[in-house]
Amino acid sequence: MRATILVVDDEKNIREGLAESLALDGHVVRTAADGAAGLKAVEEGDVDLVITDLKMPVLSGGELLRALAGRYPGLPVIVLTGHGTIEDAVEAMRFGAFDFLTKPVNLDHLSLLARRALERGELARKNRELEAEVEAQRRTSSIVGSSAEMKRVFELVRRVAPTKASVLVTGESGVGKELVADAIHNLSPRRDGPLVKVHCAALAESLLESELFGHEKGAFTGAAGRKRGRFELADKGSLFLDEIGEINQNVQIKILRVLQERRFERVGGEETVESDVRIIAATNRDLKKEIAEGRFREDLYYRLNVVNIHVPPLRERRDDIPLLAMSFLREFAEENGKRVEGLDPKARSALYAYDWPGNVRELRNCVESAVVMARGPLLTPDDLPPTLRAAGESHDVRVPAGSSLAEAEKILIAETLAAQGGNKSRTAEILGIGRKTLYQKIEEYGIEAPAARGES
């Protein structure tokens, strides 16, 4: 992983020796002779890792560390300490240092430690970016997603929301159809009116008509008084009919009349009630097939399906998984009072590899379970349910003995890219490198990537 490293030490020979060693690993290395100069170098930007001595004039390494922790959270810092200052180094760890080394420095160990610190810094950066994106989306919509597929959904929502058109939201169970309805209502001129929801499949056939249209006192056994129905309650707002494909044809006829005439009668009543309601319906059924088999009215279908928004299953938009997972992680960490900040690369890989038959709902439940089980600040594969751990188990990559590091790296990138179906975003996540770095490596090694599926 090529990065920019800042070495801060008041001893010139040590400073230059460390810089030369780190440069051999392919890093860009900058140097500073004291903590004040080091802080100025970080303020100038483009520093991925700081390696600093503790005992320095002007501004000590400890003071530099505290300043960086306050201004640049997530920037990894490795502390160097001389003989007899281990207590100081331990204190530095309390202020957020990634690790510390005693002088004289073992250069091979420093190289390994620097790589690990950079990986941790990159992971923290990605988690911060995901949090920022989640927060930005929450300010404008209840739907979370950044894939090309969901961008098309967002665009349809933005275009249809200001209109009066009925909307039919389709997709498998658990994809988030109700959230699309929320977004349409919240972005519409009716946002100050009610959004009333009816889960049609949850109501007995005998109760659904009364639930939708209300009833008069004595309309049936147990009707002790007048009850207003959901169409009446949703006046001047929106009515969300979830699983519209489950309703019987008698109720379908009455819904069709409301859509055509904007009026209805309560069950057992003669008074006509007017209602100005926008209908948003949803189903996981193939309504055209239902029409062909005589279970759903064609005229109602066309009244509901003025605009169709199809929400694809999660397996077809895997690039949304990290964003969704981070959104749920924040929610459940706060709910359970746990300090969980993100996912480690192997846990991300496991989430990518799983097919999610239960879609977003299943992912939400999985993240809740993982947060509850988490033992550290990052979710690991051990925190995930067994089915996900099995899906994320890595396959062996064979590197012939005697291969150079460059040859081994080429094999690893090519194999991972192939395993991810050519998706460079997921490959970069799994390898713990940035997409820009991955593109450079692919070009450098002449790797032929398979055609990507589902990459934004």
C-alpha positions, 0 to 999 in steps of 0.5 A: 500500500503506497502512502505518504508518511511523515517522520518526526525526529530531532536526530538527523541520522535517525530521521533520514535513516527511517525515511530511506528505509520507508521509501524502499517500500514505495512510500512517499516520505516527508520529514520534520525535525521537531513536533511543531514542524511535524504539526505544520507538515500535517496541516499542509495535508496529504499525510497518511501516517505519522512516525514520531519520536517522543523526546523532542525540543519545541513540541514533544512527541506526546504534545504532537500526538495529542494535537493530532488526536484532536484535529485529525481523528483517525490519522494513525501515529506510531511512537518511537521511544528511547531506553527508559521511556516505556512509561511515556510510550504507554501513556502515548497509547492512551492518547490514541497512538497506533503502536510504539517501537523502542530504539534502536528501531528494527526496520523490518518490524517498522515496515510491517507496523507501518503497513498495518497502521496504514490499513487501519487508517484506510479502514477508518477513513472508509468508515467515516466516509460511509457515516457521512454518506449515510447522514447525508442521505438521511437528511433527504430521504429515508432510503439508503443506497449508492449503487447505480440501481438505487440511484435510478430508484432515487431519481424516480422518487424525486420525479414522481413525488411532486405529482399527484400520480398513483405509484406502484412499488414492486420488489421482493419481500424485505427490499425496502418498499415501505421506505420508498413510500415514506420518501415519496410522501416526505418529498411531496406537497402532501408532506404536512398531511398524514401518511397512513399505512395498511398492511393488507396481508396482515388483515383478515379478509372480513376485516379489511373492508372495514379497516379501509372504509370504516363502518357505522354502528351496528354494521356487523356484530361487534360494531359498537360505534362508528369507526373512520377508515384509513381512506378517511384518516388519510384525507389530504395525505397519502395512503400506503397499501402494502401487499396490494396483491393480497386483497379480494376482488370485492375490495378491489372494486371499492378501491377502484371506485375511490381512485375514480371518484374520490368518494366511498361509503362506510360499511353499513352506511349510506352517507357518501364520504369524500377523500382526497388521498394519494395512493402508493401501493406495493407488492411482491407478486407479479400482478400481470400474472395475477390478472391472467389467472383472474385474481386481480382486476386489470382496471385497478392495476392500471389505475395503481400502476401510473408510475412503477418503481421497482426496488431490486433485491440486495444481491443485485446491488451489493455495492449498497451493502457497506452503506446499509450495514453502517447505517444499521450499525450506528443505529444498534450501537446507539440503541445498545450503548456499545462503541462499535465504529465499523467493520473489518475487511474480512467482515465486509467480505463476508457481507459481500459474499452472502446472497441475502435471500431476506434482502435489506430486512435480513441484513438489518437483523444480521447487523443487530445481532453482530453489534450485540455480540461485538467484543471490540470497536470493529465487527469481525467475522466471529461476530456474524451469524454462522451462515455469513461466516461460511459465505465469507470463508476465503478460497486458497490462492496458490502462489508458486514458490520462488515468486517475487512479491510483485508476482504474488501481488499480481496473482492475489489481485487477479484471483480476488478480482475474478472471485468478485466477478470483476467488481473493482469496488468490492475487490478494493474493499477486500484487499484493503486498498483504495480504488485508485490504487487498485486501478493503478495495479491492474494497469501496472500488471496488465491484469485483464478484469472480467466484465463487472456486474453491479458496480456503480 
